[in-house]
Amino acid sequence: MWKDASRTPLSGGHRFTSLSDRLDRPDLNEMLRQPYPGCTPLHPPAYAEDPGRARPASFFGRMYGTSPAAVRAHLVKVNWFGQELPFSRVNGANLALEAVAHDLAARPELKRYLTPSAGTYLWRVVAGSERQSAHSWGVAIDLNTRYSDSWQWEGHQEFARGIGYRNRMPQAVVWAFERHGFVWGGRWYHHDTMHFEFRPELSFGRC
Ligand SMILES: [Zn+2]
């Protein structure tokens, strides 16, 4: 239920025909189908384990903006270790990112993983798909590409078996984000280890 008392149904009534279809046309039930293991020890995800990767575009558009202009109207600057990064203030996403920065500032040995950030807001679809990226809504951040690993760099088709998993992001970085309501792309079979996005409906825990 939204603040104006209107409702979005959990089911969109669509019968999924494939794993890709689940990502192309997810409803809220599909978004919530795989529990996000926030604040648990890092581990390589199982085949097709992608908790948080399904994003109903209409839901996020309504929350954060359905056009670049609408999203930009909500963006404010967050100081990320000296970089001024635009981030949405909707749902306090900017405050959550500031809290992550505050926690991680106490761990100078982790700074090389965090900065330079490869970016936050960018209105775009996910490469090779028609799915809107979480970066479009100003609630995602990419960290230092130098320590990043991505399934897409391995040359596999999506949902291919045997996509090799690699991660160099320390657990302390992941947990700092997760404790403030972010999900991490390194918990996906289709891993993207520099990527974090504010998803307080999915990620919460004590760590
Ligand atoms: Zn990203």
py3Dmol code that shows the C-alpha trace and the ligand (Angstrom):
import py3Dmol

protein = """\
ATOM      1  CA  MET A   1       0.000   0.000   0.000  1.00  0.00           C
ATOM      2  CA  TRP A   2       1.296   3.397  -0.967  1.00  0.00           C
ATOM      3  CA  LYS A   3       1.024   6.569   1.087  1.00  0.00           C
ATOM      4  CA  ASP A   4      -2.040   7.625  -0.918  1.00  0.00           C
ATOM      5  CA  ALA A   5      -3.666   4.264   0.027  1.00  0.00           C
ATOM      6  CA  SER A   6      -3.513   2.917  -3.525  1.00  0.00           C
ATOM      7  CA  ARG A   7      -2.227  -0.638  -3.848  1.00  0.00           C
ATOM      8  CA  THR A   8       0.148  -2.604  -6.018  1.00  0.00           C
ATOM      9  CA  PRO A   9      -0.805  -6.299  -6.261  1.00  0.00           C
ATOM     10  CA  LEU A  10       1.812  -8.840  -5.205  1.00  0.00           C
ATOM     11  CA  SER A  11       1.037 -10.886  -8.304  1.00  0.00           C
ATOM     12  CA  GLY A  12       1.091  -9.368 -11.756  1.00  0.00           C
ATOM     13  CA  GLY A  13      -0.879 -12.320 -13.102  1.00  0.00           C
ATOM     14  CA  HIS A  14       1.857 -13.264 -15.557  1.00  0.00           C
ATOM     15  CA  ARG A  15       2.911 -16.915 -15.920  1.00  0.00           C
ATOM     16  CA  PHE A  16       6.665 -17.042 -16.252  1.00  0.00           C
ATOM     17  CA  THR A  17       7.994 -18.990 -19.199  1.00  0.00           C
ATOM     18  CA  SER A  18      11.724 -18.997 -18.387  1.00  0.00           C
ATOM     19  CA  LEU A  19      14.323 -17.851 -15.906  1.00  0.00           C
ATOM     20  CA  SER A  20      15.019 -14.820 -18.094  1.00  0.00           C
ATOM     21  CA  ASP A  21      11.319 -14.023 -18.188  1.00  0.00           C
ATOM     22  CA  ARG A  22      11.362 -13.872 -14.386  1.00  0.00           C
ATOM     23  CA  LEU A  23      13.868 -11.035 -14.633  1.00  0.00           C
ATOM     24  CA  ASP A  24      12.206  -9.345 -17.604  1.00  0.00           C
ATOM     25  CA  ARG A  25       8.699  -9.145 -16.144  1.00  0.00           C
ATOM     26  CA  PRO A  26       8.908  -9.654 -12.371  1.00  0.00           C
ATOM     27  CA  ASP A  27       6.070  -8.837 -10.020  1.00  0.00           C
ATOM     28  CA  LEU A  28       6.440  -8.219  -6.283  1.00  0.00           C
ATOM     29  CA  ASN A  29       6.097 -11.923  -5.461  1.00  0.00           C
ATOM     30  CA  GLU A  30       8.962 -12.692  -7.816  1.00  0.00           C
ATOM     31  CA  MET A  31      11.046  -9.886  -6.330  1.00  0.00           C
ATOM     32  CA  LEU A  32      10.636 -11.491  -2.904  1.00  0.00           C
ATOM     33  CA  ARG A  33      10.890 -15.159  -3.969  1.00  0.00           C
ATOM     34  CA  GLN A  34      14.559 -15.687  -3.105  1.00  0.00           C
ATOM     35  CA  PRO A  35      15.442 -14.532   0.438  1.00  0.00           C
ATOM     36  CA  TYR A  36      18.416 -12.181   0.507  1.00  0.00           C
ATOM     37  CA  PRO A  37      21.054 -13.589   2.914  1.00  0.00           C
ATOM     38  CA  GLY A  38      22.137 -10.259   4.353  1.00  0.00           C
ATOM     39  CA  CYS A  39      24.742 -10.247   7.131  1.00  0.00           C
ATOM     40  CA  THR A  40      25.685 -13.886   6.567  1.00  0.00           C
ATOM     41  CA  PRO A  41      29.217 -15.082   5.687  1.00  0.00           C
ATOM     42  CA  LEU A  42      30.112 -14.613   2.029  1.00  0.00           C
ATOM     43  CA  HIS A  43      29.745 -17.691  -0.166  1.00  0.00           C
ATOM     44  CA  PRO A  44      29.533 -18.417  -3.913  1.00  0.00           C
ATOM     45  CA  PRO A  45      25.841 -18.341  -4.913  1.00  0.00           C
ATOM     46  CA  ALA A  46      24.131 -21.472  -6.214  1.00  0.00           C
ATOM     47  CA  TYR A  47      22.962 -21.731  -9.812  1.00  0.00           C
ATOM     48  CA  ALA A  48      20.321 -19.056 -10.597  1.00  0.00           C
ATOM     49  CA  GLU A  49      20.495 -17.682  -7.043  1.00  0.00           C
ATOM     50  CA  ASP A  50      20.008 -13.961  -7.706  1.00  0.00           C
ATOM     51  CA  PRO A  51      18.153 -12.505  -4.708  1.00  0.00           C
ATOM     52  CA  GLY A  52      17.289  -8.892  -5.408  1.00  0.00           C
ATOM     53  CA  ARG A  53      18.115  -8.960  -9.094  1.00  0.00           C
ATOM     54  CA  ALA A  54      14.437  -8.994 -10.107  1.00  0.00           C
ATOM     55  CA  ARG A  55      13.105  -5.435  -9.985  1.00  0.00           C
ATOM     56  CA  PRO A  56       9.528  -4.622 -11.011  1.00  0.00           C
ATOM     57  CA  ALA A  57      10.166  -1.450 -13.013  1.00  0.00           C
ATOM     58  CA  SER A  58       6.749   0.057 -12.343  1.00  0.00           C
ATOM     59  CA  PHE A  59       7.238  -0.347  -8.593  1.00  0.00           C
ATOM     60  CA  PHE A  60      10.669   1.296  -8.594  1.00  0.00           C
ATOM     61  CA  GLY A  61       9.563   3.959 -11.038  1.00  0.00           C
ATOM     62  CA  ARG A  62       6.736   4.937  -8.777  1.00  0.00           C
ATOM     63  CA  MET A  63       9.057   4.984  -5.782  1.00  0.00           C
ATOM     64  CA  TYR A  64      12.030   6.836  -7.259  1.00  0.00           C
ATOM     65  CA  GLY A  65      10.847   8.388 -10.552  1.00  0.00           C
ATOM     66  CA  THR A  66       9.695   7.197 -13.977  1.00  0.00           C
ATOM     67  CA  SER A  67      11.939   9.463 -16.071  1.00  0.00           C
ATOM     68  CA  PRO A  68      15.454  10.910 -15.806  1.00  0.00           C
ATOM     69  CA  ALA A  69      14.001  14.301 -14.863  1.00  0.00           C
ATOM     70  CA  ALA A  70      11.771  12.793 -12.178  1.00  0.00           C
ATOM     71  CA  VAL A  71      14.643  10.791 -10.675  1.00  0.00           C
ATOM     72  CA  ARG A  72      17.039  13.750 -10.811  1.00  0.00           C
ATOM     73  CA  ALA A  73      14.566  15.883  -8.863  1.00  0.00           C
ATOM     74  CA  HIS A  74      15.207  13.575  -5.887  1.00  0.00           C
ATOM     75  CA  LEU A  75      18.999  13.389  -6.147  1.00  0.00           C
ATOM     76  CA  VAL A  76      21.248  14.958  -3.528  1.00  0.00           C
ATOM     77  CA  LYS A  77      25.018  14.836  -3.100  1.00  0.00           C
ATOM     78  CA  VAL A  78      26.644  12.296  -0.819  1.00  0.00           C
ATOM     79  CA  ASN A  79      30.284  12.714   0.173  1.00  0.00           C
ATOM     80  CA  TRP A  80      31.902   9.365  -0.630  1.00  0.00           C
ATOM     81  CA  PHE A  81      35.508   9.630   0.590  1.00  0.00           C
ATOM     82  CA  GLY A  82      35.920  12.980  -1.127  1.00  0.00           C
ATOM     83  CA  GLN A  83      33.794  12.177  -4.191  1.00  0.00           C
ATOM     84  CA  GLU A  84      30.461  13.972  -4.491  1.00  0.00           C
ATOM     85  CA  LEU A  85      28.032  11.303  -5.644  1.00  0.00           C
ATOM     86  CA  PRO A  86      24.379  11.924  -6.578  1.00  0.00           C
ATOM     87  CA  PHE A  87      22.004   9.624  -4.702  1.00  0.00           C
ATOM     88  CA  SER A  88      18.237   9.591  -4.180  1.00  0.00           C
ATOM     89  CA  ARG A  89      16.871  11.040  -0.973  1.00  0.00           C
ATOM     90  CA  VAL A  90      13.675   8.969  -1.351  1.00  0.00           C
ATOM     91  CA  ASN A  91      13.310   6.574   1.588  1.00  0.00           C
ATOM     92  CA  GLY A  92      16.469   8.078   3.070  1.00  0.00           C
ATOM     93  CA  ALA A  93      18.698   6.264   0.584  1.00  0.00           C
ATOM     94  CA  ASN A  94      21.258   9.078   0.743  1.00  0.00           C
ATOM     95  CA  LEU A  95      21.355   8.866   4.532  1.00  0.00           C
ATOM     96  CA  ALA A  96      21.906   5.115   4.332  1.00  0.00           C
ATOM     97  CA  LEU A  97      24.867   5.632   1.988  1.00  0.00           C
ATOM     98  CA  GLU A  98      26.290   8.282   4.313  1.00  0.00           C
ATOM     99  CA  ALA A  99      25.981   5.819   7.185  1.00  0.00           C
ATOM    100  CA  VAL A 100      27.913   3.218   5.191  1.00  0.00           C
ATOM    101  CA  ALA A 101      30.652   5.773   4.493  1.00  0.00           C
ATOM    102  CA  HIS A 102      30.762   6.694   8.173  1.00  0.00           C
ATOM    103  CA  ASP A 103      31.177   3.066   9.236  1.00  0.00           C
ATOM    104  CA  LEU A 104      33.839   2.339   6.636  1.00  0.00           C
ATOM    105  CA  ALA A 105      35.811   5.503   7.388  1.00  0.00           C
ATOM    106  CA  ALA A 106      36.911   3.744  10.572  1.00  0.00           C
ATOM    107  CA  ARG A 107      38.629   1.054   8.443  1.00  0.00           C
ATOM    108  CA  PRO A 108      41.310   2.855   6.364  1.00  0.00           C
ATOM    109  CA  GLU A 109      42.706  -0.474   5.136  1.00  0.00           C
ATOM    110  CA  LEU A 110      39.466  -0.954   3.177  1.00  0.00           C
ATOM    111  CA  LYS A 111      39.565   2.379   1.359  1.00  0.00           C
ATOM    112  CA  ARG A 112      41.191   1.003  -1.794  1.00  0.00           C
ATOM    113  CA  TYR A 113      38.109  -1.128  -2.449  1.00  0.00           C
ATOM    114  CA  LEU A 114      35.750   1.806  -2.007  1.00  0.00           C
ATOM    115  CA  THR A 115      37.279   4.583  -4.042  1.00  0.00           C
ATOM    116  CA  PRO A 116      37.246   5.786  -6.721  1.00  0.00           C
ATOM    117  CA  SER A 117      33.582   4.856  -7.079  1.00  0.00           C
ATOM    118  CA  ALA A 118      32.704   3.905 -10.649  1.00  0.00           C
ATOM    119  CA  GLY A 119      29.416   5.803 -10.297  1.00  0.00           C
ATOM    120  CA  THR A 120      25.923   5.987  -8.879  1.00  0.00           C
ATOM    121  CA  TYR A 121      23.105   7.584 -10.884  1.00  0.00           C
ATOM    122  CA  LEU A 122      22.899   6.728 -14.570  1.00  0.00           C
ATOM    123  CA  TRP A 123      19.624   6.289 -16.457  1.00  0.00           C
ATOM    124  CA  ARG A 124      20.187   3.093 -18.391  1.00  0.00           C
ATOM    125  CA  VAL A 125      19.067  -0.449 -19.028  1.00  0.00           C
ATOM    126  CA  VAL A 126      21.138  -3.432 -17.916  1.00  0.00           C
ATOM    127  CA  ALA A 127      23.650  -4.320 -20.637  1.00  0.00           C
ATOM    128  CA  GLY A 128      22.229  -6.842 -23.090  1.00  0.00           C
ATOM    129  CA  SER A 129      18.646  -6.553 -21.823  1.00  0.00           C
ATOM    130  CA  GLU A 130      15.648  -4.243 -21.647  1.00  0.00           C
ATOM    131  CA  ARG A 131      15.698  -4.230 -17.854  1.00  0.00           C
ATOM    132  CA  GLN A 132      16.088  -0.927 -16.094  1.00  0.00           C
ATOM    133  CA  SER A 133      19.268  -0.788 -14.020  1.00  0.00           C
ATOM    134  CA  ALA A 134      19.004   0.143 -10.347  1.00  0.00           C
ATOM    135  CA  HIS A 135      21.424   2.952 -11.226  1.00  0.00           C
ATOM    136  CA  SER A 136      18.539   4.584 -13.097  1.00  0.00           C
ATOM    137  CA  TRP A 137      16.766   5.309  -9.845  1.00  0.00           C
ATOM    138  CA  GLY A 138      19.734   6.803  -8.041  1.00  0.00           C
ATOM    139  CA  VAL A 139      19.922   4.043  -5.426  1.00  0.00           C
ATOM    140  CA  ALA A 140      22.958   2.047  -6.621  1.00  0.00           C
ATOM    141  CA  ILE A 141      26.704   2.550  -6.304  1.00  0.00           C
ATOM    142  CA  ASP A 142      29.602   0.845  -8.029  1.00  0.00           C
ATOM    143  CA  LEU A 143      32.875   0.721  -6.094  1.00  0.00           C
ATOM    144  CA  ASN A 144      36.439   0.514  -7.407  1.00  0.00           C
ATOM    145  CA  THR A 145      36.454  -1.442 -10.686  1.00  0.00           C
ATOM    146  CA  ARG A 146      40.023  -2.497  -9.945  1.00  0.00           C
ATOM    147  CA  TYR A 147      38.821  -5.016  -7.349  1.00  0.00           C
ATOM    148  CA  SER A 148      35.625  -5.941  -9.149  1.00  0.00           C
ATOM    149  CA  ASP A 149      34.552  -9.173 -10.773  1.00  0.00           C
ATOM    150  CA  SER A 150      31.548  -9.686 -13.034  1.00  0.00           C
ATOM    151  CA  TRP A 151      29.904 -12.670 -14.685  1.00  0.00           C
ATOM    152  CA  GLN A 152      29.664 -10.607 -17.869  1.00  0.00           C
ATOM    153  CA  TRP A 153      33.446 -10.450 -18.171  1.00  0.00           C
ATOM    154  CA  GLU A 154      33.564 -14.253 -18.441  1.00  0.00           C
ATOM    155  CA  GLY A 155      31.800 -14.332 -21.817  1.00  0.00           C
ATOM    156  CA  HIS A 156      28.870 -16.523 -20.758  1.00  0.00           C
ATOM    157  CA  GLN A 157      25.230 -16.406 -21.786  1.00  0.00           C
ATOM    158  CA  GLU A 158      22.895 -15.432 -18.959  1.00  0.00           C
ATOM    159  CA  PHE A 159      21.793 -18.512 -16.982  1.00  0.00           C
ATOM    160  CA  ALA A 160      24.551 -20.615 -18.501  1.00  0.00           C
ATOM    161  CA  ARG A 161      25.717 -23.328 -16.124  1.00  0.00           C
ATOM    162  CA  GLY A 162      29.200 -23.114 -14.755  1.00  0.00           C
ATOM    163  CA  ILE A 163      29.700 -19.357 -14.714  1.00  0.00           C
ATOM    164  CA  GLY A 164      32.876 -19.037 -12.683  1.00  0.00           C
ATOM    165  CA  TYR A 165      32.535 -17.108  -9.451  1.00  0.00           C
ATOM    166  CA  ARG A 166      35.254 -14.811  -8.241  1.00  0.00           C
ATOM    167  CA  ASN A 167      35.182 -12.193  -5.491  1.00  0.00           C
ATOM    168  CA  ARG A 168      37.800  -9.890  -4.016  1.00  0.00           C
ATOM    169  CA  MET A 169      35.459  -7.655  -2.017  1.00  0.00           C
ATOM    170  CA  PRO A 170      36.067  -8.129   1.733  1.00  0.00           C
ATOM    171  CA  GLN A 171      33.210  -9.246   3.923  1.00  0.00           C
ATOM    172  CA  ALA A 172      33.633  -6.142   6.096  1.00  0.00           C
ATOM    173  CA  VAL A 173      32.714  -3.946   3.106  1.00  0.00           C
ATOM    174  CA  VAL A 174      29.709  -6.088   2.216  1.00  0.00           C
ATOM    175  CA  TRP A 175      28.407  -6.146   5.763  1.00  0.00           C
ATOM    176  CA  ALA A 176      28.774  -2.373   6.163  1.00  0.00           C
ATOM    177  CA  PHE A 177      26.390  -1.965   3.232  1.00  0.00           C
ATOM    178  CA  GLU A 178      24.035  -4.750   4.258  1.00  0.00           C
ATOM    179  CA  ARG A 179      23.546  -3.445   7.753  1.00  0.00           C
ATOM    180  CA  HIS A 180      22.240  -0.207   6.239  1.00  0.00           C
ATOM    181  CA  GLY A 181      19.772  -1.816   3.837  1.00  0.00           C
ATOM    182  CA  PHE A 182      21.833  -2.429   0.708  1.00  0.00           C
ATOM    183  CA  VAL A 183      22.072  -5.635  -1.289  1.00  0.00           C
ATOM    184  CA  TRP A 184      25.321  -6.726  -2.923  1.00  0.00           C
ATOM    185  CA  GLY A 185      25.791  -7.972  -6.486  1.00  0.00           C
ATOM    186  CA  GLY A 186      28.326 -10.496  -5.195  1.00  0.00           C
ATOM    187  CA  ARG A 187      25.472 -12.553  -3.710  1.00  0.00           C
ATOM    188  CA  TRP A 188      24.149 -13.244  -7.214  1.00  0.00           C
ATOM    189  CA  TYR A 189      24.945 -16.183  -9.466  1.00  0.00           C
ATOM    190  CA  HIS A 190      25.217 -13.412 -12.056  1.00  0.00           C
ATOM    191  CA  HIS A 191      27.760 -11.731  -9.845  1.00  0.00           C
ATOM    192  CA  ASP A 192      28.776  -8.079 -10.054  1.00  0.00           C
ATOM    193  CA  THR A 193      30.950  -7.543  -7.011  1.00  0.00           C
ATOM    194  CA  MET A 194      31.423  -3.769  -7.207  1.00  0.00           C
ATOM    195  CA  HIS A 195      27.666  -3.213  -7.228  1.00  0.00           C
ATOM    196  CA  PHE A 196      25.531  -2.306  -4.205  1.00  0.00           C
ATOM    197  CA  GLU A 197      21.957  -1.032  -4.259  1.00  0.00           C
ATOM    198  CA  PHE A 198      19.645   0.298  -1.567  1.00  0.00           C
ATOM    199  CA  ARG A 199      16.921  -2.307  -1.118  1.00  0.00           C
ATOM    200  CA  PRO A 200      15.643  -1.968   2.432  1.00  0.00           C
ATOM    201  CA  GLU A 201      12.703  -4.223   1.594  1.00  0.00           C
ATOM    202  CA  LEU A 202      15.193  -7.081   1.163  1.00  0.00           C
ATOM    203  CA  SER A 203      18.342  -6.491   3.190  1.00  0.00           C
ATOM    204  CA  PHE A 204      18.402  -6.063   6.900  1.00  0.00           C
ATOM    205  CA  GLY A 205      20.221  -7.777   9.653  1.00  0.00           C
ATOM    206  CA  ARG A 206      22.758  -7.391  12.404  1.00  0.00           C
ATOM    207  CA  CYS A 207      26.380  -7.459  11.406  1.00  0.00           C
TER     208      CYS A 207
END
"""
ligand_1 = """\
1
ZN
Zn 26.247 -1.229 -10.576
"""
view = py3Dmol.view(width=600, height=400)
view.addModel(protein, "pdb")
view.setStyle({"model": 0}, {"cartoon": {"style": "trace"}})
view.addModel(ligand_1, "xyz")
view.setStyle({"model": 1}, {"stick": {}})
view.zoomTo()
view.show()
